[in-house]
Amino acid sequence: MSGRRKALLVAVLLVLGIQLVPVSRENPPAVAPISVPDDVQVVLENSCNDCHSNLTVWPWYSRVAPVSWLVYRDVKEGRDELNFSEWGEYSDRRRSRKLEEIEEKVADKEMPLKLYVRLHPGAALSVADAETLIEWSRVERQAMEEAPAE
């Protein structure tokens, strides 16, 4: 067997072998999901929930290593940073901070991530979508600031 064939065989066996490394594609139950107006909900579903909720739709490539490892890592990091399925568990201070971050990241076009949009073109925020999220986050923060302290 030639050196090239051996290298190819090793590569194929390696690719097959890494498929045995399990990756969780769990969607835990939503413990305290966010309640938002319908127009905001549509934007969250189209552009945010795959990484920032427990409602992730796991694409076919999330089942193929090593890409599955990257998708899992991105979803875990996204949920750790902001999870709309746990929004009601956040303190008022944390919610206010997250609303401010949403406003900033959407306005600066940092979210959704460019790579995610390349793979999911329907997740791209239109100008109207971005305005919807920004206005919602401003209104929510203002309402929180004006609410009487408990």
C-alpha positions in Angstrom: 0.0 0.0 0.0 1.4 3.4 -1.0 2.0 6.2 1.5 -0.8 8.2 0.0 -3.3 5.4 0.4 -2.2 4.8 4.0 -2.6 8.5 4.8 -6.1 8.5 3.2 -7.1 5.4 5.1 -5.8 6.9 8.4 -7.7 10.2 7.6 -10.9 8.3 6.9 -10.6 6.2 10.0 -9.9 9.3 12.0 -13.0 11.1 10.6 -15.1 8.0 11.4 -13.6 7.6 14.8 -14.4 11.2 15.9 -18.0 10.6 15.1 -18.1 8.4 18.2 -17.4 11.4 20.5 -20.9 12.4 21.8 -22.2 15.9 21.8 -25.3 17.0 23.6 -28.0 18.5 21.5 -30.4 18.9 24.4 -33.0 21.5 24.7 -33.8 21.8 28.4 -37.3 22.9 29.4 -37.9 26.6 29.5 -38.0 27.5 33.2 -39.1 31.1 32.9 -39.4 32.1 29.3 -39.5 35.7 28.2 -42.9 37.3 27.3 -42.7 39.8 24.5 -44.9 41.5 22.0 -45.6 39.4 18.9 -43.4 41.4 16.6 -40.4 41.0 18.9 -41.2 37.3 19.3 -41.0 36.8 15.5 -37.5 38.4 15.4 -36.3 36.4 18.4 -37.5 33.2 16.8 -35.9 34.0 13.4 -32.6 35.5 14.6 -31.9 34.8 18.3 -33.4 31.7 19.8 -31.1 29.1 18.3 -28.3 30.3 20.4 -30.0 32.3 23.1 -32.8 30.0 24.3 -33.6 26.4 25.0 -35.5 26.2 21.7 -32.5 25.5 19.5 -33.2 23.9 16.2 -30.2 21.7 15.7 -29.2 21.6 12.0 -28.0 18.4 10.3 -24.3 19.5 10.5 -24.6 19.6 14.3 -24.5 15.8 14.1 -21.1 15.6 12.2 -17.9 16.0 14.2 -15.9 18.2 14.4 -18.5 20.8 13.4 -20.9 19.4 16.0 -18.4 20.4 18.7 -18.2 23.9 17.4 -22.0 24.2 17.2 -22.4 22.9 20.7 -19.8 25.3 22.0 -21.5 28.3 20.3 -24.9 27.3 21.7 -23.6 26.7 25.2 -21.8 30.1 25.2 -24.9 31.8 23.8 -27.2 30.4 26.4 -24.7 31.2 29.2 -24.5 34.8 28.0 -28.2 35.3 27.5 -31.0 32.8 27.7 -34.5 33.9 26.8 -35.9 30.6 28.2 -34.6 31.7 31.7 -35.3 35.4 31.4 -37.8 35.4 34.3 -35.1 34.0 36.6 -32.8 37.0 36.0 -32.7 39.8 38.5 -34.0 43.2 37.4 -30.4 44.5 37.3 -29.3 41.6 35.1 -32.3 42.1 32.8 -31.6 45.8 32.5 -28.0 45.0 31.6 -29.0 42.4 29.0 -31.5 44.8 27.4 -28.8 47.4 27.1 -26.4 44.8 25.6 -29.1 43.7 23.1 -29.6 47.3 22.1 -25.8 47.9 21.6 -25.0 44.6 19.9 -27.9 44.9 17.5 -27.2 48.6 16.7 -23.5 47.8 16.1 -24.5 44.8 14.0 -22.6 42.4 16.2 -25.6 40.1 16.6 -26.5 37.8 15.1 -23.0 36.6 14.4 -21.9 36.9 10.8 -21.0 33.2 10.5 -24.4 32.2 11.9 -26.1 34.5 9.3 -24.0 33.0 6.5 -25.2 29.5 7.4 -28.8 30.8 8.2 -29.5 33.7 5.8 -33.1 34.0 7.2 -31.6 35.0 10.5 -30.2 38.2 9.2 -31.8 41.3 10.8 -33.5 43.7 8.4 -33.4 47.3 9.3 -37.0 47.0 10.6 -36.1 43.9 12.7 -33.1 45.7 14.3 -35.3 48.7 15.0 -37.9 46.4 16.6 -35.4 44.9 19.0 -33.8 48.2 19.8 -37.1 50.0 20.5 -38.3 47.0 22.6 -35.2 47.0 24.7 -35.3 50.7 25.3 -39.0 50.6 26.3 -38.4 47.7 28.6 -35.4 49.3 30.3 -37.4 52.6 30.7 -40.3 50.7 32.2 -38.0 49.0 34.6 -36.4 52.3 35.7 -39.9 53.8 36.2 -41.3 50.9 38.1 -41.7 51.5 41.9 -39.1 49.7 44.0 -40.4 46.6 45.8 
